[in-house]
Amino acid sequence: MGEISPAQVDGISIHRVPKPASPVRDIESEVENQWIGLMCILQGLRRVTIPDLDEPIIKKSTQQDIADIRSLSTPGIPRTISTVNQEAHAIFDHRSRTNHTGFFSFTLANVTPLTWLGDVIVSAFNAHCSGSLTAAGPCAVGKVLIKWFSSRIRFPSTAGGLFVSGGSIANMMAMTAARDQKLEWQDYSKGVIYIARQAHYSLFKAAQILGFHSKQVRTVDSDSFGRLNTDSLKHLIQNDKQNGLIPFLVIATFGYTETGLIDPLATISEIAQRESL
């Protein structure tokens, strides 16, 4: 971003800010000495949050670009914060700008200045949320928020849960809960999972991580709309039961990644209850 001048920070004089020692060896003192410079860094990050219309959605990376980025990928000689910030901008310049107004691929939630400000605040407090002893405040909020979410989707008052890092881990946690609820450990090798052909690939990976062989995962055909075919599901369940296996989990999708379609949830739920999945 270059050197900081008084004109870059409206209404804030930086003439009294001491210059960092050279060479800078203490990262904490550098942070202190360059605090106003860091404010400019934050302002720069705010600008990149919403790309200009004339910015490319995807910048084509040359072999030299990738070589330059790789040269920055491992620790080396210590550099100043401003230098590292410039390097970060250079690295992240090579990305899909999912928050570009012309971007219509994927279904990622776009960052806004407000959302990443929340991440900054959370990072600054760095609460250890492993239990109420170390983070009574955040844990109390988490419990109440889970109850609030449960009430919004009309789960019973006894419902509970936890926040995880993303959808893939959430899928795996749900599959783990289903396994522990429906299977005895000695029957793990007989358990069968039913997943629609068009379902998210994280589900198939989660099954493997949980120890289920690919032969224990049934890929259910799609109906004419591209949703899970419930007739195919019923046929597979009956066939597996006749072969001495234990169907225990069917996964329905509420909004496919590619199409946004919703599986026939009511019918799938009826099948699951009737077959004790």
C-alpha positions as CSV (number, residue, x, y, z in Angstrom):
1,M,0.0,0.0,0.0
2,G,3.0,2.3,0.2
3,E,4.0,4.8,2.9
4,I,1.2,6.3,5.0
5,S,0.7,10.1,4.9
6,P,-1.5,12.3,7.0
7,A,-3.9,12.8,4.1
8,Q,-4.7,9.1,4.0
9,V,-6.4,9.2,7.5
10,D,-9.0,12.0,7.7
11,G,-9.0,13.9,10.9
12,I,-6.2,11.9,12.5
13,S,-2.7,13.3,12.8
14,I,0.0,10.7,12.6
15,H,3.0,13.1,13.0
16,R,3.3,12.0,16.7
17,V,3.4,8.3,15.9
18,P,7.0,7.0,16.5
19,K,8.7,5.3,13.6
20,P,9.4,1.6,14.2
21,A,12.9,0.6,15.0
22,S,15.0,-0.6,12.1
23,P,15.2,-3.5,11.7
24,V,11.9,-4.3,13.4
25,R,12.3,-7.4,15.6
26,D,9.4,-7.1,17.9
27,I,6.1,-7.7,16.2
28,E,4.1,-6.3,19.1
29,S,5.9,-3.0,19.1
30,E,5.5,-2.8,15.3
31,V,1.8,-3.3,15.7
32,E,1.7,-0.5,18.3
33,N,3.9,1.8,16.2
34,Q,1.9,1.2,13.0
35,W,-1.6,1.2,14.5
36,I,-2.8,4.0,12.3
37,G,-1.2,2.3,9.4
38,L,-3.2,-0.7,10.3
39,M,-6.3,1.4,10.1
40,C,-5.4,2.2,6.5
41,I,-4.9,-1.6,5.9
42,L,-8.4,-2.2,7.2
43,Q,-9.8,0.5,4.9
44,G,-8.0,-1.2,2.0
45,L,-9.6,-4.5,3.0
46,R,-13.0,-2.8,3.1
47,R,-12.5,-1.7,-0.5
48,V,-11.6,-5.2,-1.8
49,T,-14.7,-6.6,-0.1
50,I,-16.8,-5.2,-2.9
51,P,-14.9,-5.3,-6.2
52,D,-15.4,-2.7,-8.8
53,L,-17.4,-3.6,-11.9
54,D,-14.4,-3.2,-14.1
55,E,-12.4,-5.8,-12.1
56,P,-12.1,-9.2,-13.6
57,I,-14.3,-11.9,-11.9
58,I,-11.4,-14.3,-12.3
59,K,-7.9,-13.1,-13.0
60,K,-6.0,-15.4,-15.3
61,S,-2.8,-16.6,-13.5
62,T,0.3,-17.1,-15.5
63,Q,3.0,-19.7,-14.6
64,Q,5.2,-16.8,-13.4
65,D,2.3,-15.5,-11.2
66,I,2.1,-18.9,-9.5
67,A,5.9,-19.2,-9.2
68,D,5.9,-15.8,-7.5
69,I,3.2,-16.8,-5.1
70,R,4.9,-20.1,-4.3
71,S,8.0,-18.1,-3.3
72,L,5.9,-16.4,-0.6
73,S,4.5,-19.6,0.7
74,T,7.0,-20.6,3.3
75,P,8.7,-18.7,6.2
76,G,11.8,-16.7,5.3
77,I,13.4,-13.4,6.3
78,P,11.1,-11.5,8.6
79,R,9.3,-8.7,6.8
80,T,7.3,-5.6,8.0
81,I,3.5,-5.7,8.3
82,S,3.1,-3.4,5.4
83,T,5.1,-5.7,3.2
84,V,3.2,-8.8,4.2
85,N,0.0,-6.9,3.5
86,Q,1.1,-6.1,0.0
87,E,2.0,-9.8,-0.5
88,A,-1.4,-10.8,0.8
89,H,-3.1,-8.5,-1.7
90,A,-0.9,-10.0,-4.5
91,I,-1.8,-13.6,-3.5
92,F,-5.6,-13.0,-3.1
93,D,-5.7,-11.1,-6.4
94,H,-5.6,-14.6,-7.9
95,R,-9.1,-15.8,-6.9
96,S,-12.7,-16.0,-8.1
97,R,-14.3,-12.8,-6.9
98,T,-17.5,-14.4,-5.6
99,N,-18.7,-11.1,-4.3
100,H,-18.5,-9.4,-7.7
101,T,-21.9,-8.2,-8.9
102,G,-21.4,-10.1,-12.1
103,F,-20.7,-13.4,-10.4
104,F,-23.5,-16.0,-10.7
105,S,-21.7,-19.3,-9.9
106,F,-21.7,-21.4,-6.8
107,T,-23.9,-20.5,-3.8
108,L,-21.3,-19.0,-1.5
109,A,-22.4,-16.4,1.1
110,N,-20.6,-13.2,0.2
111,V,-18.6,-11.3,2.6
112,T,-19.6,-7.7,3.5
113,P,-17.7,-5.1,5.6
114,L,-20.1,-5.9,8.4
115,T,-19.4,-9.6,8.4
116,W,-15.7,-9.5,8.4
117,L,-15.8,-6.8,11.0
118,G,-17.5,-9.5,13.2
119,D,-14.6,-11.9,12.4
120,V,-12.1,-9.2,13.4
121,I,-13.9,-8.7,16.8
122,V,-14.1,-12.4,17.5
123,S,-10.4,-12.8,16.6
124,A,-9.4,-10.0,18.9
125,F,-11.1,-11.6,21.9
126,N,-9.9,-15.0,20.9
127,A,-12.2,-16.7,23.4
128,H,-11.5,-20.4,24.2
129,C,-15.1,-21.7,23.8
130,S,-14.5,-25.3,25.0
131,G,-16.7,-24.8,28.0
132,S,-18.5,-22.3,30.2
133,L,-15.6,-22.0,32.6
134,T,-13.3,-20.5,29.9
135,A,-16.0,-18.6,28.0
136,A,-19.2,-18.2,30.0
137,G,-20.5,-15.3,27.8
138,P,-20.0,-16.8,24.3
139,C,-21.2,-20.2,25.5
140,A,-24.4,-18.7,26.9
141,V,-25.1,-17.0,23.6
142,G,-24.4,-20.2,21.7
143,K,-26.9,-22.2,23.8
144,V,-29.6,-19.6,23.5
145,L,-29.0,-19.2,19.7
146,I,-29.3,-22.9,19.2
147,K,-32.7,-22.9,21.0
148,W,-33.8,-20.0,18.9
149,F,-32.9,-21.8,15.7
150,S,-34.7,-24.9,16.9
151,S,-37.8,-22.9,17.6
152,R,-37.7,-21.3,14.2
153,I,-37.8,-24.7,12.4
154,R,-40.4,-26.0,14.9
155,F,-38.2,-28.5,16.6
156,P,-39.3,-29.6,20.1
157,S,-38.1,-27.7,23.2
158,T,-35.8,-30.6,24.1
159,A,-33.8,-30.1,20.8
160,G,-30.2,-29.1,21.1
161,G,-27.1,-28.8,18.9
162,L,-23.8,-27.1,18.3
163,F,-22.2,-24.8,15.9
164,V,-19.5,-26.2,13.6
165,S,-17.2,-24.8,11.0
166,G,-19.3,-25.4,7.9
167,G,-21.7,-27.6,5.9
168,S,-19.4,-30.5,5.3
169,I,-18.7,-31.0,9.0
170,A,-22.3,-30.4,9.8
171,N,-23.3,-33.2,7.4
172,M,-20.7,-35.6,9.1
173,M,-21.9,-34.7,12.6
174,A,-25.5,-35.5,11.6
175,M,-24.5,-38.8,10.0
176,T,-22.5,-39.6,13.2
177,A,-25.6,-38.9,15.3
178,A,-27.7,-41.2,13.1
179,R,-25.1,-43.9,13.3
180,D,-25.0,-43.7,17.1
181,Q,-28.8,-43.6,17.4
182,K,-29.6,-46.5,15.0
183,L,-26.6,-48.9,15.0
184,E,-24.9,-51.0,17.7
185,W,-21.2,-50.9,17.2
186,Q,-21.0,-54.6,16.3
187,D,-23.5,-53.9,13.4
188,Y,-21.6,-51.0,11.8
189,S,-20.5,-53.3,9.0
190,K,-24.2,-54.0,8.2
191,G,-25.4,-50.4,8.2
192,V,-26.6,-48.9,4.9
193,I,-26.9,-45.2,4.0
194,Y,-29.1,-43.8,1.1
195,I,-27.9,-40.7,-0.7
196,A,-29.4,-39.2,-3.8
197,R,-27.3,-39.3,-7.0
198,Q,-27.2,-35.5,-7.2
199,A,-26.5,-34.9,-3.5
200,H,-23.4,-33.0,-2.3
201,Y,-20.2,-34.9,-2.6
202,S,-19.3,-34.1,1.1
203,L,-21.9,-36.7,2.1
204,F,-20.1,-39.5,0.3
205,K,-16.8,-38.4,1.8
206,A,-18.3,-38.2,5.3
207,A,-19.5,-41.8,5.0
208,Q,-16.0,-42.9,4.2
209,I,-14.5,-40.9,7.0
210,L,-16.9,-42.5,9.4
211,G,-15.7,-45.9,8.4
212,F,-18.5,-47.0,6.0
213,H,-17.4,-48.9,2.9
214,S,-18.6,-47.6,-0.5
215,K,-20.7,-50.8,-0.8
216,Q,-22.6,-49.6,2.3
217,V,-23.7,-46.4,0.5
218,R,-26.6,-46.6,-1.9
219,T,-26.8,-44.0,-4.6
220,V,-30.6,-43.4,-5.1
221,D,-31.8,-42.6,-8.6
222,S,-33.3,-39.2,-9.4
223,D,-36.9,-38.6,-10.4
224,S,-37.9,-36.7,-13.5
225,F,-37.2,-33.4,-11.7
226,G,-33.7,-34.4,-10.5
227,R,-34.8,-35.0,-6.9
228,L,-34.4,-38.2,-4.8
229,N,-36.7,-40.9,-6.3
230,T,-38.8,-42.2,-3.4
231,D,-39.9,-45.3,-5.3
232,S,-36.3,-46.2,-5.9
233,L,-35.5,-45.5,-2.2
234,K,-38.3,-47.9,-1.0
235,H,-37.1,-50.6,-3.4
236,L,-33.5,-50.3,-2.2
237,I,-34.5,-50.4,1.5
238,Q,-36.6,-53.6,1.1
239,N,-33.8,-55.3,-1.0
240,D,-31.2,-54.5,1.7
241,K,-33.4,-55.8,4.5
242,Q,-34.0,-59.0,2.7
243,N,-30.2,-59.5,2.4
244,G,-29.8,-59.1,6.2
245,L,-28.4,-55.6,6.1
246,I,-29.5,-52.7,8.4
247,P,-30.8,-49.6,6.6
248,F,-30.3,-46.8,9.1
249,L,-30.0,-43.4,7.3
250,V,-31.5,-41.7,4.3
251,I,-30.3,-38.2,3.5
252,A,-32.7,-35.7,2.0
253,T,-31.5,-32.4,0.4
254,F,-33.1,-29.1,1.0
255,G,-31.8,-27.2,-2.0
256,Y,-29.4,-28.9,-4.4
257,T,-26.1,-27.0,-5.2
258,E,-26.6,-27.1,-8.9
259,T,-30.4,-26.6,-9.2
260,G,-31.8,-25.5,-5.9
261,L,-34.4,-28.3,-6.0
262,I,-35.8,-29.7,-2.8
263,D,-36.4,-33.4,-2.2
264,P,-39.9,-34.6,-1.4
265,L,-39.2,-34.3,2.3
266,A,-42.6,-35.3,3.6
267,T,-42.6,-38.6,1.7
268,I,-39.0,-39.3,2.6
269,S,-39.8,-38.6,6.2
270,E,-42.8,-41.1,6.1
271,I,-40.5,-43.8,4.6
272,A,-37.8,-43.2,7.2
273,Q,-40.3,-43.4,10.1
274,R,-42.0,-46.5,8.7
275,E,-38.6,-48.3,8.1
276,S,-37.0,-47.0,11.3
277,L,-34.3,-45.0,9.5
